[in-house]
Amino acid sequence: MRLRFAAAGSVIVCGLSFGLNAPAQAAPKAEATEKAVHSAAFFSGDWSSMGTVVTIVANRAAGPASRLIVHLPQNLQKSGQDTFSLSQKSADEWSGIQNNVTLSFKLVSDNFGILSMVGDKPDHHFEMPLSRM
């Protein structure tokens, strides 16, 4: 009788010790299927890249009529324009064309974006990372 009890007890103890050594199984993480769409007001403020400040202002319109107004500092006015009006192209990208110059702003994270200019002249090209100030 004691032998059976000892054998059964050792099986239980061994079973518990194997369970303690097993890694914890976590439930799989739910991934977001859609990116958040930010309103134009989310982008408003001063953005910089170790230099002069680029100011972004949002209009009050909502939906397709919303615009970002980008004020470029003197050193970034490659096309001679200091202000651009951008409309939303996707959840995280805004773009506008004025006088054969395309200025776009792509949000990479909540506090980091990339401002780029493409034009028909060689001087009308730049791509600049910006951080929110």
Backbone bond lengths (Angstrom), bond angles and torsions (degrees), N, CA, C in turn:
res aa  C-N    CA-C-N  psi(-1)  N-CA   C-N-CA  omega(-1)  CA-C   N-CA-C  phi
1 M - - - 1.431 - - 1.520 110.49 -
2 R 1.329 115.33 -44.51 1.454 118.61 179.57 1.525 111.24 -64.55
3 L 1.310 116.98 -33.97 1.457 121.16 -179.48 1.528 110.47 -66.50
4 R 1.333 116.17 -41.89 1.466 119.22 178.23 1.519 110.94 -65.61
5 F 1.319 116.67 -42.04 1.459 121.00 179.08 1.526 111.03 -63.09
6 A 1.322 117.05 -41.93 1.461 121.76 179.30 1.521 110.70 -65.61
7 A 1.334 117.92 -40.68 1.463 121.59 179.28 1.527 110.47 -66.14
8 A 1.325 117.09 -43.90 1.463 121.02 179.58 1.526 110.81 -65.40
9 G 1.321 116.91 -40.25 1.466 121.19 178.78 1.518 112.02 -64.67
10 S 1.337 116.41 -40.32 1.466 118.73 -179.94 1.529 111.41 -68.55
11 V 1.328 117.46 -33.71 1.469 120.90 177.10 1.527 109.93 -64.98
12 I 1.315 116.50 -42.29 1.467 120.51 179.60 1.522 110.60 -65.32
13 V 1.324 117.38 -44.82 1.466 121.19 -179.88 1.523 110.62 -63.32
14 C 1.327 117.64 -43.47 1.469 121.04 178.91 1.522 110.69 -63.92
15 G 1.312 116.86 -40.10 1.466 120.39 179.31 1.514 111.75 -63.28
16 L 1.329 116.62 -39.89 1.458 120.13 178.12 1.520 111.81 -68.40
17 S 1.329 117.16 -38.26 1.462 119.38 -178.77 1.526 111.15 -69.19
18 F 1.337 117.87 -33.81 1.465 119.33 175.84 1.526 110.56 -66.20
19 G 1.307 117.48 -36.85 1.459 121.19 178.85 1.512 112.50 -66.58
20 L 1.336 116.81 -31.20 1.458 119.59 -179.89 1.520 112.07 -73.85
21 N 1.323 117.57 -27.87 1.458 120.83 -179.28 1.525 113.07 -82.13
22 A 1.314 117.93 -14.33 1.463 120.70 -178.40 1.528 109.56 -74.52
23 P 1.326 117.54 139.99 1.467 119.78 178.40 1.525 110.60 -68.19
24 A 1.293 115.16 151.98 1.461 120.04 -179.73 1.523 109.53 -69.63
25 Q 1.291 116.15 136.41 1.456 121.64 179.63 1.525 108.36 -97.42
26 A 1.308 116.22 116.23 1.454 120.79 179.63 1.522 109.51 -97.25
27 A 1.296 114.82 153.36 1.464 119.58 176.26 1.525 108.77 -69.09
28 P 1.317 118.18 144.91 1.468 119.66 179.26 1.521 110.59 -61.45
29 K 1.338 115.68 143.92 1.457 120.58 -178.51 1.523 109.77 -74.52
30 A 1.299 114.50 138.30 1.462 119.20 176.47 1.525 108.25 -80.79
31 E 1.311 116.61 126.33 1.456 120.49 -179.18 1.522 109.19 -95.09
32 A 1.306 114.50 144.15 1.457 119.20 177.35 1.521 108.98 -72.74
33 T 1.301 116.15 128.72 1.459 119.62 -178.01 1.524 111.76 -86.36
34 E 1.323 117.62 -23.43 1.453 120.49 -179.75 1.518 109.95 -126.37
35 K 1.326 115.72 145.49 1.456 120.29 174.13 1.524 108.61 -79.19
36 A 1.307 114.72 151.04 1.451 119.10 177.71 1.524 109.50 -70.96
37 V 1.310 116.16 136.96 1.459 121.20 176.38 1.516 106.77 -98.07
38 H 1.326 115.61 117.91 1.460 120.68 -177.92 1.525 109.88 -91.54
39 S 1.312 115.66 146.07 1.459 119.95 175.31 1.522 109.08 -74.40
40 A 1.307 116.15 166.35 1.461 120.65 -179.47 1.527 110.99 -61.56
41 A 1.325 117.40 -34.06 1.464 120.71 -178.87 1.527 112.13 -62.94
42 F 1.337 117.98 -25.83 1.463 121.70 178.84 1.529 111.41 -61.29
43 F 1.326 117.64 -32.23 1.459 122.44 -176.45 1.527 113.02 -83.28
44 S 1.316 117.71 -14.64 1.465 121.57 -174.81 1.514 112.08 -60.97
45 G 1.326 115.07 141.82 1.453 120.68 176.90 1.508 111.89 134.22
46 D 1.304 115.01 -171.20 1.459 122.07 179.89 1.517 109.81 -96.07
47 W 1.330 115.83 134.82 1.458 123.76 178.05 1.517 107.00 -125.40
48 S 1.322 117.61 143.37 1.460 120.48 -177.18 1.519 111.15 -147.63
49 S 1.335 114.16 159.86 1.455 121.29 175.93 1.520 108.10 -138.48
50 M 1.317 115.80 72.00 1.467 122.11 179.09 1.526 111.50 53.83
51 G 1.296 116.90 40.21 1.458 120.51 -179.61 1.509 109.64 -165.52
52 T 1.322 113.91 -147.92 1.455 118.89 -179.69 1.527 110.70 -69.05
53 V 1.298 115.43 160.22 1.461 122.39 -171.29 1.532 111.06 -91.12
54 V 1.325 115.93 135.96 1.459 123.14 170.19 1.526 106.11 -99.66
55 T 1.331 116.74 124.90 1.460 121.16 -178.34 1.521 109.54 -102.66
56 I 1.325 115.71 130.20 1.460 121.77 177.91 1.524 108.04 -117.32
57 V 1.328 114.99 128.65 1.457 122.15 -179.96 1.526 107.61 -123.98
58 A 1.325 117.26 141.57 1.466 121.62 178.99 1.518 109.83 -105.95
59 N 1.342 116.07 143.52 1.453 118.27 173.29 1.526 109.34 -81.32
60 R 1.316 116.99 174.98 1.464 120.41 -175.18 1.522 113.61 -86.60
61 A 1.311 117.12 -10.03 1.465 119.88 -177.73 1.524 110.49 -67.15
62 A 1.314 115.35 155.00 1.466 120.82 178.00 1.523 108.91 -120.13
63 G 1.315 115.44 159.82 1.458 120.32 178.16 1.514 112.29 74.85
64 P 1.338 117.62 -144.00 1.466 120.79 -176.15 1.526 113.86 -65.14
65 A 1.322 117.97 -19.67 1.462 120.67 -179.38 1.526 112.91 -84.45
66 S 1.317 118.41 -6.97 1.469 120.04 -177.86 1.524 110.22 -70.29
67 R 1.306 115.18 144.01 1.460 122.01 -177.52 1.521 109.82 -138.44
68 L 1.332 114.70 150.54 1.457 121.82 168.56 1.518 106.70 -105.57
69 I 1.304 116.97 130.61 1.460 121.98 175.80 1.523 106.16 -103.70
70 V 1.331 116.63 117.10 1.463 122.68 -176.53 1.523 108.62 -105.33
71 H 1.334 116.12 122.45 1.465 122.54 176.81 1.525 107.94 -103.08
72 L 1.335 115.88 114.85 1.461 120.80 -178.41 1.522 110.90 -90.56
73 P 1.331 117.61 142.79 1.461 120.25 174.09 1.532 110.02 -71.72
74 Q 1.312 116.84 167.68 1.468 122.71 -175.74 1.531 112.49 -54.66
75 N 1.321 118.00 -42.14 1.469 120.13 -175.84 1.529 113.43 -71.51
76 L 1.323 119.39 -13.47 1.465 121.90 178.15 1.530 113.08 -105.25
77 Q 1.309 117.43 3.68 1.459 120.90 -179.48 1.527 109.76 -83.46
78 K 1.323 115.96 65.49 1.468 122.08 -176.39 1.522 112.16 -65.96
79 S 1.321 117.48 -30.94 1.461 120.91 -177.74 1.519 112.45 -97.42
80 G 1.331 117.14 1.26 1.453 120.60 -178.01 1.520 113.06 89.31
81 Q 1.315 118.00 -5.09 1.459 121.97 178.95 1.518 109.77 -99.11
82 D 1.321 115.46 139.31 1.464 118.19 178.38 1.526 112.52 -103.24
83 T 1.337 117.95 -13.22 1.458 121.25 -176.72 1.528 110.41 -131.65
84 F 1.334 115.55 135.11 1.461 122.01 176.95 1.522 108.99 -129.01
85 S 1.314 116.17 146.23 1.457 122.47 175.56 1.525 108.01 -108.32
86 L 1.341 116.89 121.14 1.458 121.96 -176.77 1.525 110.36 -111.49
87 S 1.320 116.17 140.14 1.465 121.33 174.61 1.524 108.84 -111.83
88 Q 1.313 116.39 159.56 1.465 121.06 -175.19 1.524 110.27 -77.76
89 K 1.336 115.60 126.15 1.466 122.24 178.85 1.525 111.71 -101.43
90 S 1.320 117.50 -33.95 1.465 122.44 176.88 1.521 107.34 -149.71
91 A 1.323 116.94 -172.81 1.465 120.80 -176.71 1.520 112.58 -59.88
92 D 1.330 117.54 -30.83 1.464 120.01 -175.61 1.524 113.52 -129.71
93 E 1.329 118.16 17.38 1.463 120.17 -179.12 1.526 110.97 -134.57
94 W 1.335 114.58 134.25 1.458 123.14 178.20 1.520 107.52 -123.23
95 S 1.335 117.02 143.04 1.452 120.06 -176.20 1.524 109.96 -150.79
96 G 1.331 115.37 150.99 1.455 120.68 177.01 1.512 110.93 -151.01
97 I 1.331 116.57 146.86 1.463 122.37 179.61 1.519 108.46 -118.74
98 Q 1.321 115.98 126.79 1.454 122.45 175.98 1.521 108.26 -141.77
99 N 1.331 116.77 126.18 1.472 122.87 177.61 1.525 112.28 52.36
100 N 1.323 117.55 49.65 1.474 124.00 178.66 1.527 113.66 63.05
101 V 1.296 117.72 21.29 1.466 122.38 177.09 1.527 108.03 -122.86
102 T 1.328 116.00 126.77 1.465 121.32 178.34 1.520 109.06 -105.19
103 L 1.318 116.10 122.47 1.461 121.69 175.30 1.520 106.76 -112.27
104 S 1.316 117.08 129.97 1.465 120.12 179.03 1.522 110.07 -133.54
105 F 1.320 114.38 150.92 1.457 122.10 178.31 1.513 107.10 -130.28
106 K 1.330 116.13 121.63 1.465 121.52 179.67 1.520 108.82 -115.37
107 L 1.316 116.02 125.35 1.460 122.07 179.04 1.521 108.85 -83.49
108 V 1.334 116.52 121.57 1.460 122.02 178.86 1.526 109.74 -92.28
109 S 1.325 116.42 -43.76 1.460 122.48 173.81 1.522 106.99 -142.92
110 D 1.323 117.66 -179.03 1.462 119.61 -176.84 1.520 113.30 -60.55
111 N 1.315 118.28 -26.62 1.462 121.72 -176.77 1.520 113.81 -121.44
112 F 1.329 117.93 15.30 1.462 121.02 -177.68 1.522 109.58 -143.58
113 G 1.331 116.16 134.07 1.456 120.98 179.06 1.516 110.73 -147.50
114 I 1.336 116.18 171.65 1.458 121.81 179.41 1.520 108.28 -124.74
115 L 1.321 115.71 123.39 1.455 123.19 176.78 1.518 107.82 -100.87
116 S 1.321 117.08 128.06 1.463 119.19 -179.94 1.518 110.17 -135.56
117 M 1.330 114.72 147.10 1.453 122.18 178.10 1.521 108.32 -126.21
118 V 1.323 115.87 134.70 1.458 122.07 175.77 1.521 106.74 -134.06
119 G 1.331 115.35 126.39 1.457 119.82 179.73 1.508 111.32 -135.69
120 D 1.332 115.35 -176.05 1.458 119.68 -177.38 1.526 113.25 -87.77
121 K 1.314 118.07 -3.51 1.464 121.77 177.59 1.526 109.45 -113.06
122 P 1.329 117.64 153.42 1.475 120.10 -178.22 1.531 113.99 -59.06
123 D 1.331 117.44 -30.98 1.469 120.25 -179.36 1.525 112.82 -77.26
124 H 1.316 117.72 -8.74 1.460 121.40 -174.59 1.519 112.84 -93.43
125 H 1.315 117.49 33.67 1.466 120.36 -178.67 1.529 110.28 -128.89
126 F 1.314 115.87 127.61 1.465 120.33 167.93 1.515 108.98 -161.28
127 E 1.305 114.74 157.56 1.464 123.09 173.87 1.515 106.30 -137.37
128 M 1.326 115.85 122.94 1.461 119.75 -171.02 1.526 110.99 -134.46
129 P 1.335 117.57 123.32 1.468 119.53 174.35 1.530 109.79 -74.42
130 L 1.312 116.24 138.19 1.464 121.32 -179.38 1.520 110.40 -127.96
131 S 1.318 115.03 143.74 1.464 121.70 175.24 1.518 108.68 -118.11
132 R 1.317 114.94 145.17 1.465 119.88 178.12 1.522 109.17 -68.32
133 M 1.297 116.40 139.29 1.470 120.77 -179.77 1.514 110.54 -95.64
